[in-house]
């Protein structure tokens, strides 16, 4: 029920009751001290391992290996191994251990404990003292229930602050552990504590609070296309990130060098989540927004919805292909070419024959041009030689190379060949497509003038997010612009193959198998080179292919954007996360079947992709979830049913003025985060109004999510979450945007505590 707010109720401080159980004479206070000592020992072991790695690194660096190149490379490889280990250990500053499992045994005294944490640790005798959360033995921490305990008797959550355990909470699966004093047991208390915590502008590491349905998805098979559908607040992003960490851990040999690409809807979204994966011990992940998928371009600008629809549809791929092919031109008439004072006639048949040979190679435009030029020059050389002989000159085969060079350096010949087959960059092709209306009209005879007008713009205009797939499509047809550079890259690939073979031999000779792999060792074999991470290598190489791609907010992608991702992962190993009901982009698809066509083809097999659904809403209070779902259903959105697990003490309210709404919200909680979501046309105006009242506490856009009050459009709020959300003129959002109801649904479900509407919700009739 949405009510008009008169005043916020007094905020209540909820305290989660600490669960406890008795075992012999031990009570919760003694258990807390025990856990503090145990976790303190884990941190001591962590510090010891870090010191050992630092000492080993220093010892390796002191080694004198002389001038032998391979010995230097092997030394540097071990140094790199220790450096990576030190970085991993330093990342674990908090929540080293967050849980404990009590396993079924013959007696209470014999029942072993398994401690679960962010990395795995062993003691000096190499006995495990902490299990990495990703190993199979730890799965019961997330999946065990009272009905299906999976061989466990109890699960304990360790709540920490810094390196200290401040609270423990137990969930009991074995009735023998229960006592008369444990009537206040509460399940999922750690999860609720994480969800009610204030938002800080960065996504929290919630590995300790992953629930059973999420854990099953995280650990599912790497192969194929997995679609994770879930409504707002069901933990889709958490599942996506933890799945990336799990796959890197479980399939390290396959993914170590190819990497995992995580694609988000915006740079602000990536900034929001970037702290999560390093905190889980994984750094081999490439984060990119859809505007960063083409090397050298970081697009942030948005096209109008009408333009985005045109650029996003799959037919643009055919247009780009026609545009490239149209730059391979056969002249209409013979052309006179001046060569050393002689006139050589270039016949159209010569160009046609050379173009045919070049196309037969099936190489990209710029690379096939080498064949075109070679064929054309060969034919012109024979023609020129015959012409000179006819003039009484003595010309034999040995003179052909000289004549060919004369032709190659002739100004007229170079112009003629470039006119017939000009080398192109992707940027030049796309810019020409927009800036030359006549050429665009020739390429699109079935388009209306209004459709063509949507693409027209000046060459100097910056590329938008929707231009990135067109640039990538053009690059796929054009190939390398610098043919010499392409040849160098081919030689580098051959050299790397030889380096890996040498590295395998070195590992066998040194008997260090298992400590370092051949590809890592080969990275150091270059005489001169800069050590680059997987992320850096991938960012600089458009042809890089990943072992797996995770796509968040995937419902927003256009068919052309899906084509880019398919080129980045031809093995079709994807985790696709989203909610069709939240598809607010103009070029988004109405169903997963339609959205996945670029990946699967027109007639996909029945088992070509699999769907998992998240059904529990952990983030959104039930009052807000109910209001948002009701609005969405009334507007015909395909809402995925979910069950909100918690209530908020504040009802959804309606206010008359945005300044009053923000002031009332800040009076309740001046430390939480607040988003003011505004129709795009009014963003600047609302920002100016709030700045006058609240000064520097208000930020515009998603660049600075640490500011207490942030003014956003519905699109900018996608994927983010805030303690409170104020939505200005929700009916205008529905009316002004192409998928306005979906945009409003997104905005309404960003709040974890309070939602205020400045203006009434739209009716279906409006």
C-alpha positions in Angstrom: 0.0 0.0 0.0 1.5 3.4 -1.0 0.6 6.2 1.4 1.3 9.9 1.4 4.0 10.6 3.9 3.4 13.1 6.7 6.5 12.2 8.7 9.0 9.4 8.8 8.6 7.1 11.8 11.4 6.9 14.3 14.1 4.7 13.0 14.4 1.4 14.8 17.7 -0.4 15.4 17.3 -4.1 14.7 19.6 -6.4 16.6 20.0 -9.9 15.3 19.7 -12.3 18.1 22.9 -14.3 18.5 22.2 -18.0 18.1 23.7 -20.4 20.6 23.9 -24.0 21.4 25.3 -26.0 24.2 27.8 -28.9 23.8 29.0 -30.3 27.1 29.7 -27.3 29.3 30.7 -24.9 26.5 28.4 -21.8 26.0 28.5 -19.2 23.3 30.8 -16.8 25.1 33.5 -19.5 25.4 32.9 -20.5 21.8 33.5 -16.8 20.8 36.8 -16.8 22.5 37.7 -20.1 20.9 36.9 -18.8 17.4 38.9 -15.6 18.1 41.9 -17.7 19.0 41.5 -20.0 16.0 41.1 -17.2 13.5 44.0 -15.3 15.2 46.1 -18.4 14.5 45.0 -18.3 10.8 46.1 -14.7 10.5 49.4 -15.6 12.1 49.9 -18.4 9.6 48.9 -16.0 6.8 51.6 -13.5 8.0 54.1 -16.3 8.2 53.4 -17.4 4.6 53.7 -13.8 3.4 57.1 -13.4 5.1 58.2 -16.7 3.6 57.2 -15.6 0.2 59.0 -12.3 0.6 62.2 -14.1 1.7 62.0 -16.5 -1.2 61.4 -13.6 -3.6 64.5 -11.8 -2.2 66.6 -14.9 -2.4 65.6 -15.5 -6.0 66.4 -11.9 -7.0 69.9 -12.3 -5.5 70.7 -15.3 -7.7 73.5 -14.7 -10.1 72.7 -16.6 -13.2 75.3 -15.0 -15.5 74.5 -14.2 -19.1 72.5 -17.3 -19.9 69.2 -16.1 -21.2 67.1 -19.1 -20.3 68.5 -19.2 -16.8 67.5 -15.5 -16.4 64.1 -16.3 -17.7 63.6 -19.2 -15.2 64.8 -17.0 -12.3 62.3 -14.3 -13.4 59.5 -16.8 -13.6 60.0 -18.0 -10.0 60.2 -14.3 -9.0 56.9 -13.7 -10.7 55.4 -16.7 -8.9 56.4 -15.4 -5.5 55.2 -11.9 -6.4 51.8 -13.2 -7.3 51.6 -15.2 -4.1 52.5 -12.1 -2.0 49.8 -10.0 -3.8 47.2 -12.7 -3.1 48.1 -12.9 0.6 48.1 -9.2 1.0 44.6 -8.9 -0.5 43.1 -10.9 2.4 42.9 -8.2 5.0 39.4 -8.9 6.3 37.1 -11.9 6.5 39.9 -14.4 6.1 37.6 -17.0 7.7 33.9 -16.5 7.7 32.4 -19.9 8.5 32.7 -23.3 10.1 31.0 -26.6 9.4 30.6 -29.3 12.0 30.7 -32.6 10.3 28.9 -35.8 11.3 31.1 -38.1 13.5 30.7 -41.0 15.8 30.9 -38.8 18.9 30.8 -35.1 19.7 34.5 -35.2 20.6 35.4 -36.8 17.3 33.2 -34.5 15.1 35.7 -32.6 12.9 35.4 -28.9 12.0 35.9 -27.4 8.6 36.7 -23.7 8.6 35.7 -21.9 5.4 37.4 -18.8 4.1 38.4 -16.7 1.1 41.6 -18.7 0.5 42.9 -22.1 1.5 45.6 -22.4 4.2 47.7 -25.3 5.5 49.8 -25.5 8.6 53.5 -26.3 8.8 52.7 -30.1 8.5 50.7 -29.3 5.4 47.4 -30.2 7.1 44.5 -28.1 5.9 43.4 -25.5 8.5 41.2 -23.3 6.3 39.3 -24.4 3.2 38.9 -22.2 0.2 35.2 -21.5 -0.3 35.4 -22.7 -3.9 36.5 -26.3 -3.2 33.8 -29.0 -3.3 34.3 -29.8 0.4 33.0 -26.2 1.2 29.8 -26.4 -0.8 27.8 -27.7 2.2 28.4 -24.3 3.9 26.0 -22.8 1.3 23.8 -25.7 0.4 23.1 -27.6 3.7 19.6 -27.2 5.2 17.9 -28.9 8.1 16.0 -31.1 5.6 19.2 -31.9 3.7 22.2 -31.4 6.0 24.7 -33.0 3.5 26.6 -34.7 6.3 26.9 -31.6 8.6 25.5 -31.1 12.1 25.8 -27.3 12.3 26.9 -24.3 10.4 28.6 -21.4 12.1 28.9 -17.8 10.7 31.9 -15.9 11.9 31.2 -12.1 11.8 34.4 -10.1 11.9 35.6 -6.5 12.1 39.1 -6.2 10.7 40.9 -9.3 12.0 38.8 -9.8 15.1 35.7 -12.0 15.4 33.0 -9.9 17.0 30.0 -12.3 16.8 29.2 -15.9 15.9 25.8 -17.2 14.7 24.9 -20.9 14.5 22.4 -22.9 12.5 21.7 -26.3 13.9 20.9 -29.3 11.7 21.3 -32.1 14.3 18.6 -32.1 17.0 21.1 -33.6 19.5 23.0 -30.2 19.6 19.9 -28.3 20.6 19.4 -27.3 24.2 16.6 -25.7 26.3 18.4 -22.3 26.0 18.3 -22.2 22.2 14.7 -21.4 21.4 15.8 -18.1 19.8 17.7 -19.8 16.9 17.3 -17.8 13.7 18.4 -19.0 10.2 20.1 -16.8 7.6 21.0 -14.2 10.2 24.4 -13.5 8.5 22.6 -12.9 5.2 20.2 -10.5 6.7 23.0 -8.6 8.5 24.8 -8.2 5.2 21.6 -7.0 3.4 20.6 -4.4 6.1 24.1 -2.9 6.2 24.3 0.5 4.7 25.5 0.8 1.1 28.9 2.4 0.6 29.1 2.8 -3.1 31.1 -0.4 -3.5 29.5 -3.9 -3.7 30.3 -5.9 -0.6 32.1 -9.2 -0.6 29.1 -11.4 0.3 30.8 -14.8 -0.3 29.8 -15.8 3.3 26.1 -15.2 2.6 25.6 -17.0 -0.7 22.5 -19.2 -0.3 21.8 -22.6 -1.7 20.1 -21.8 -5.0 22.8 -19.3 -5.7 25.6 -21.7 -4.8 24.2 -24.3 -7.2 24.4 -21.9 -10.1 27.9 -20.6 -9.1 29.2 -24.2 -9.2 27.4 -25.3 -12.4 29.3 -26.6 -15.4 31.6 -24.3 -17.4 30.4 -25.6 -20.7 27.8 -23.9 -22.9 25.5 -21.0 -22.3 24.0 -20.5 -18.8 21.3 -17.9 -18.5 20.5 -16.8 -14.9 17.1 -15.0 -14.8 16.0 -13.3 -11.6 14.0 -10.3 -10.5 15.5 -7.3 -8.7 17.4 -8.0 -5.5 17.8 -11.8 -6.1 21.6 -11.6 -6.1 22.2 -11.9 -9.9 25.4 -9.8 -9.8 26.7 -11.6 -6.7 26.2 -14.9 -8.5 27.9 -13.6 -11.6 31.0 -12.4 -9.8 31.4 -15.4 -7.5 30.9 -17.7 -10.5 33.7 -16.0 -12.3 35.9 -16.5 -9.2 34.8 -20.2 -8.9 35.5 -20.9 -12.6 39.0 -19.4 -12.4 39.8 -21.5 -9.4 38.2 -24.7 -10.7 39.4 -24.4 -14.3 42.6 -22.6 -13.8 44.6 -24.5 -16.5 42.0 -23.5 -19.2 41.3 -20.0 -18.0 44.7 -18.8 -16.6 45.9 -17.5 -20.0 42.7 -16.8 -21.8 41.0 -15.1 -18.9 37.4 -14.3 -18.0 35.7 -11.3 -19.4 32.9 -9.6 -17.3 30.8 -7.2 -19.2 28.6 -4.6 -17.3 26.2 -1.9 -18.5 28.4 1.1 -17.6 31.8 2.2 -16.2 30.1 3.2 -12.9 28.7 -0.3 -12.6 32.2 -1.7 -13.0 33.6 0.7 -10.4 30.8 -0.5 -8.1 31.8 -4.1 -8.3 35.5 -3.9 -9.0 36.5 -4.5 -5.4 34.7 -7.8 -5.1 36.8 -10.2 -7.3 40.2 -9.1 -5.9 38.9 -9.6 -2.4 38.0 -13.2 -3.4 41.6 -13.9 -4.4 41.1 -13.7 -8.2 42.8 -11.0 -10.3 42.7 -12.7 -13.7 39.5 -11.0 -14.7 38.9 -8.4 -17.4 36.2 -5.9 -16.6 34.6 -3.9 -19.4 31.5 -1.9 -20.2 29.8 -2.4 -23.5 31.4 0.9 -24.5 34.9 -0.4 -23.9 34.8 -3.6 -26.0 36.8 -2.1 -28.9 40.4 -1.4 -28.1 41.2 2.3 -28.1 37.6 3.4 -27.7 36.0 4.2 -24.3 32.5 5.3 -25.4 30.1 6.8 -22.8 27.7 8.8 -24.9 24.2 7.5 -25.6 22.4 7.8 -28.9 18.7 8.8 -28.9 16.4 5.7 -28.7 15.5 5.9 -32.4 19.2 6.0 -33.4 20.1 3.2 -31.0 17.4 0.9 -32.5 18.8 1.3 -36.0 22.4 0.8 -34.9 21.5 -2.2 -32.7 19.6 -4.4 -35.1 21.4 -7.3 -36.8 20.9 -5.9 -40.3 23.7 -3.5 -39.6 26.2 -6.4 -39.9 25.1 -6.8 -43.6 25.4 -3.0 -44.1 28.9 -3.0 -42.8 29.8 -5.9 -45.1 28.3 -4.1 -48.1 30.2 -1.0 -47.2 33.5 -2.8 -47.1 32.8 -4.6 -50.4 31.8 -1.3 -52.1 35.3 0.0 -51.5 36.6 -2.6 -53.9 35.8 -0.8 -57.2 36.3 -1.7 -60.8 36.7 1.4 -63.0 34.1 2.0 -65.7 36.7 2.9 -68.4 40.4 2.3 -69.2 42.7 4.7 -67.4 45.9 6.1 -68.8 48.8 5.8 -66.3 52.1 7.7 -66.7 55.2 5.5 -65.9 58.6 7.0 -66.6 57.3 9.1 -69.5 55.3 6.2 -71.0 51.5 5.9 -71.0 50.2 2.5 -69.8 46.5 1.9 -70.1 44.9 0.2 -67.1 42.0 -1.9 -68.4 39.0 -2.5 -66.1 39.4 -6.3 -66.7 42.8 -6.1 -65.0 41.3 -4.6 -61.9 38.4 -7.1 -62.0 40.7 -10.0 -62.2 42.9 -8.8 -59.3 39.8 -8.1 -57.2 38.5 -11.7 -57.9 41.9 -13.2 -56.8 42.0 -11.2 -53.7 38.4 -12.1 -52.7 39.2 -15.8 -53.3 41.7 -15.7 -50.4 38.7 -15.0 -48.1 41.0 -12.7 -46.0 39.8 -9.4 -44.5 39.8 -6.4 -46.8 43.2 -4.9 -45.7 45.0 -8.2 -45.7 43.5 -9.3 -49.1 44.7 -6.0 -50.6 48.2 -7.5 -50.6 47.0 -10.1 -53.1 45.1 -7.5 -55.1 48.1 -5.2 -55.5 50.4 -8.1 -56.3 48.1 -9.5 -59.0 47.4 -6.1 -60.5 51.1 -5.2 -60.6 52.0 -8.6 -62.2 49.5 -8.1 -64.9 50.6 -4.5 -65.5 54.2 -5.6 -65.6 53.5 -8.1 -68.3 51.5 -5.5 -70.3 54.2 -2.8 -69.8 56.9 -5.3 -71.0 54.9 -6.2 -74.1 54.4 -2.5 -74.8 58.1 -1.7 -74.6 58.9 -4.7 -76.8 56.4 -3.4 -79.4 58.3 -0.1 -79.3 61.6 -2.0 -80.3 63.1 -2.3 -76.8 64.8 -5.5 -75.8 63.0 -6.7 -72.7 63.5 -10.2 -71.1 62.3 -11.8 -67.9 65.1 -10.4 -65.9 63.9 -6.9 -66.5 60.4 -7.6 -65.1 61.4 -6.9 -61.5 62.7 -3.5 -62.5 59.6 -2.7 -64.5 57.4 -3.8 -61.6 59.2 -1.5 -59.3 58.7 1.4 -61.8 55.0 0.7 -61.8 54.8 0.3 -58.0 56.4 3.7 -57.4 54.5 5.5 -60.1 52.2 8.2 -58.7 49.4 7.4 -61.2 49.6 3.6 -60.5 49.4 4.2 -56.8 46.3 6.4 -57.1 44.6 4.0 -59.5 45.2 1.0 -57.2 44.2 2.9 -54.1 41.0 4.1 -55.8 40.2 0.5 -56.7 41.1 -1.0 -53.3 41.9 1.5 -50.5 43.2 0.3 -47.1 40.8 1.4 -44.4 40.5 1.7 -40.7 37.3 0.8 -38.9 36.9 4.4 -37.6 37.2 5.8 -41.1 34.7 3.4 -42.6 32.1 4.1 -39.9 32.7 7.9 -40.0 32.3 7.9 -43.8 29.1 5.9 -43.5 27.6 8.6 -41.3 29.0 11.6 -43.1 28.4 10.7 -46.8 24.6 10.5 -47.3 24.9 9.6 -51.0 27.0 6.6 -50.2 24.7 5.5 -47.4 21.7 5.8 -49.8 23.5 3.6 -52.4 24.1 0.9 -49.7 20.5 1.0 -48.3 18.1 1.1 -51.2 15.3 -0.3 -49.1 15.6 2.2 -46.3 13.4 5.2 -46.0 14.9 8.7 -46.0 13.9 9.1 -42.4 15.9 6.0 -41.4 19.0 7.2 -43.2 18.7 10.6 -41.6 19.0 9.0 -38.2 22.6 7.9 -39.0 23.8 11.2 -40.5 26.4 13.1 -38.4 29.7 14.9 -38.8 32.9 13.0 -38.9 34.2 14.8 -35.9 31.3 13.6 -33.6 32.6 11.2 -30.9 31.7 7.6 -31.1 28.8 6.4 -28.9 28.2 3.1 -27.1 26.1 1.9 -30.0 28.9 2.7 -32.4 31.3 0.2 -30.7 29.7 -2.9 -32.3 29.8 -1.3 -35.7 33.5 -0.5 -35.3 34.1 -4.1 -34.2 32.1 -5.4 -37.1 34.1 -3.2 -39.5 37.4 -4.4 -38.0 36.4 -8.0 -38.5 35.8 -7.3 -42.2 38.8 -5.0 -42.7 41.5 -6.8 -40.7 44.8 -5.2 -39.8 45.4 -1.8 -41.3 49.2 -2.2 -41.1 50.0 -5.3 -43.1 53.6 -5.2 -41.8 52.3 -5.1 -38.3 50.1 -8.1 -39.0 53.0 -10.1 -40.3 55.0 -9.2 -37.2 52.1 -10.5 -35.0 52.1 -13.8 -36.9 55.8 -14.2 -36.3 55.3 -13.4 -32.6 52.7 -16.2 -32.4 55.1 -18.6 -34.0 57.9 -17.5 -31.7 55.6 -18.0 -28.6 54.8 -21.5 -29.8 58.6 -22.2 -29.8 59.0 -20.5 -26.4 56.3 -22.8 -24.9 58.1 -25.9 -26.2 61.4 -24.7 -24.7 59.6 -23.9 -21.4 58.2 -27.4 -21.2 61.7 -28.8 -21.7 63.0 -26.5 -19.0 60.3 -27.6 -16.5 61.1 -31.2 -17.1 64.9 -30.6 -16.6 64.4 -28.6 -13.4 61.8 -31.1 -12.1 59.4 -28.3 -11.0 56.2 -29.6 -12.6 53.2 -28.3 -10.7 55.0 -25.2 -9.4 54.9 -23.3 -12.7 53.3 -23.9 -16.1 55.0 -23.7 -19.4 52.9 -20.7 -20.6 53.9 -18.7 -17.6 57.5 -19.5 -18.0 57.3 -18.6 -21.7 56.1 -15.2 -20.8 59.7 -14.4 -19.6 61.6 -15.8 -22.6 61.6 -12.6 -24.7 64.9 -10.8 -24.6 63.2 -7.5 -24.1 59.6 -7.2 -23.1 57.2 -5.7 -20.6 55.4 -8.1 -18.4 51.7 -7.6 -19.1 48.7 -9.0 -17.3 45.9 -10.9 -19.0 43.8 -7.8 -18.8 46.4 -5.6 -20.4 47.1 -8.1 -23.2 43.4 -8.5 -23.9 42.6 -4.8 -23.9 45.2 -4.2 -26.6 44.2 -7.0 -28.9 40.8 -7.0 -30.5 41.2 -10.6 -31.7 41.7 -11.8 -28.1 39.4 -14.7 -27.3 38.4 -15.5 -23.7 37.8 -18.8 -22.0 34.5 -17.6 -20.5 32.4 -14.5 -20.6 30.0 -13.2 -17.9 27.5 -10.7 -19.0 25.6 -8.7 -16.4 22.4 -6.8 -17.2 22.4 -8.9 -20.3 18.8 -8.1 -21.2 19.9 -4.7 -22.4 22.2 -5.9 -25.2 21.3 -5.3 -28.8 21.9 -8.0 -31.5 25.0 -6.2 -32.7 26.5 -6.1 -29.2 25.9 -9.9 -28.9 27.9 -10.3 -32.1 30.9 -8.6 -30.5 30.8 -11.0 -27.5 30.5 -14.0 -29.8 33.7 -13.0 -31.5 35.4 -12.6 -28.1 34.3 -16.2 -27.1 33.8 -18.4 -30.2 33.6 -21.5 -27.9 30.3 -20.1 -26.6 31.1 -20.4 -22.9 28.8 -17.8 -21.3 27.2 -16.9 -18.1 24.4 -14.5 -19.0 22.7 -12.7 -16.1 19.7 -10.5 -16.2 16.0 -9.9 -16.0 13.9 -9.5 -19.2 11.3 -7.4 -17.2 14.1 -4.8 -16.5 15.0 -4.4 -20.2 14.9 -0.6 -20.6 17.2 -0.2 -23.6 15.5 0.8 -26.9 17.2 -2.1 -28.8 16.7 -4.8 -26.1 15.0 -8.1 -26.9 11.6 -9.1 -25.4 12.8 -12.7 -24.6 15.9 -14.7 -24.0 15.2 -16.7 -27.1 15.3 -13.6 -29.2 18.2 -12.1 -27.3 20.4 -15.2 -27.8 19.9 -15.6 -31.6 23.2 -14.0 -32.4 24.9 -16.7 -30.2 22.8 -19.6 -31.3 21.7 -19.0 -34.8 18.2 -19.0 -36.2 17.5 -22.7 -35.4 19.2 -23.4 -32.1 19.2 -27.0 -30.7 17.0 -27.7 -27.7 20.0 -28.1 -25.4 22.1 -25.3 -26.7 21.4 -23.2 -23.6 20.0 -23.7 -20.1 18.0 -21.4 -17.8 18.3 -21.1 -14.1 16.0 -18.8 -12.1 16.7 -17.0 -8.8 13.4 -16.8 -6.8 14.4 -15.2 -3.5 14.6 -11.4 -3.2 17.2 -10.7 -0.6 17.7 -7.0 -1.2 14.4 -5.3 -1.7 12.0 -5.0 1.2 8.6 -6.6 0.7 6.7 -3.3 0.6 8.9 -1.9 -2.2 9.0 -5.2 -4.1 5.2 -5.5 -4.0 4.7 -1.9 -5.3 7.2 -2.3 -8.1 5.9 -5.7 -9.2 2.3 -4.5 -9.2 3.3 -1.5 -11.4 5.3 -3.8 -13.7 2.5 -6.4 -14.1 -0.1 -3.7 -14.8 2.2 -2.5 -17.7 2.6 -6.0 -19.1 6.2 -6.6 -18.1 7.3 -10.3 -17.9 8.0 -10.2 -14.1 9.8 -13.2 -12.6 8.0 -14.1 -9.4 10.2 -13.8 -6.3 9.7 -13.9 -2.6 11.1 -11.0 -0.6 12.6 -12.3 2.7 12.4 -9.1 4.7 10.3 -6.1 5.4 11.2 -2.5 5.9 9.9 -0.3 8.7 9.2 2.4 6.2 6.2 2.2 3.8 6.5 3.4 0.1 5.5 7.0 0.3 4.5 9.9 -2.0 5.8 13.4 -1.6 5.0 16.7 -3.3 8.5 18.2 -3.6 11.9 16.6 -4.3 13.8 18.9 -1.9 11.4 18.1 1.0 11.7 14.4 0.2 15.5 14.5 0.3 15.6 16.6 3.5 13.2 14.2 5.2 15.3 11.2 4.2 18.5 12.8 5.4 16.9 13.6 8.7 16.4 9.9 9.3 19.8 8.7 8.2 22.5 11.2 7.3 25.1 8.4 6.7 23.3 6.2 4.1 23.3 6.6 0.3 20.4 8.2 -1.5 19.7 8.2 -5.2 17.4 10.7 -6.8 16.1 9.2 -10.1 14.9 11.7 -12.6 13.5 11.7 -16.2 16.5 12.4 -18.5 15.2 15.8 -19.6 15.0 17.1 -16.0 18.3 15.8 -14.6 20.2 19.2 -14.8 17.3 21.1 -13.3 16.8 18.8 -10.4 20.5 18.7 -9.7 20.7 22.5 -9.6 17.7 22.6 -7.2 19.2 20.1 -4.8 22.6 21.7 -5.0 21.1 25.0 -3.7 19.8 23.2 -0.6 22.4 20.6 0.1 25.6 21.9 -1.6 28.5 19.5 -2.2 26.6 16.5 -0.7 24.8 16.2 -4.1 26.6 14.7 -7.1 25.4 14.5 -10.7 25.6 11.2 -12.6 27.1 7.9 -11.6 30.8 8.9 -11.6 30.9 9.4 -7.9 28.7 7.0 -6.0 30.4 7.8 -2.7 28.5 11.1 -2.5 25.6 11.0 0.0 23.0 12.1 -2.6 23.3 11.2 -6.3 21.1 12.4 -9.1 20.7 9.8 -11.8 18.7 8.9 -14.9 16.9 5.5 -14.7 19.5 4.0 -17.1 22.4 5.2 -14.9 20.8 3.6 -11.9 20.7 0.1 -13.5 22.6 -2.5 -11.5 23.2 -0.2 -8.5 21.7 -0.2 -5.1 21.2 2.5 -2.5 19.8 2.8 1.1 17.1 5.2 -0.2 15.6 6.1 -3.6 13.6 9.2 -4.5 11.9 9.0 -7.9 10.8 12.2 -9.5 7.7 12.2 -11.7 7.5 8.4 -12.3 4.7 8.9 -14.8 7.0 11.1 -16.9 9.6 8.3 -16.9 7.0 5.9 -18.3 5.8 8.4 -20.9 9.2 9.8 -22.1 11.3 6.6 -22.5 10.8 3.9 -25.2 10.6 1.2 -22.5 9.5 3.5 -19.7 7.7 1.0 -17.6 10.8 -1.2 -17.4 12.9 1.9 -16.6 10.6 2.8 -13.7 10.7 -0.8 -12.5 14.5 -0.7 -12.4 14.4 2.6 -10.5 11.9 1.5 -7.9 13.9 -1.6 -7.1 17.2 0.1 -6.4 16.3 0.8 -2.7 17.3 -1.4 0.2 15.4 0.5 2.8 13.2 3.4 1.7 11.4 4.5 -1.5 9.7 7.8 -2.0 7.8 8.9 -5.1 7.6 12.6 -6.0 4.3 12.3 -8.0 1.9 9.4 -8.3 2.6 6.2 -10.2 1.2 6.1 -13.7 -1.9 4.3 -14.5 -2.1 2.0 -17.4 -4.5 4.3 -19.2 -1.9 7.1 -19.1 
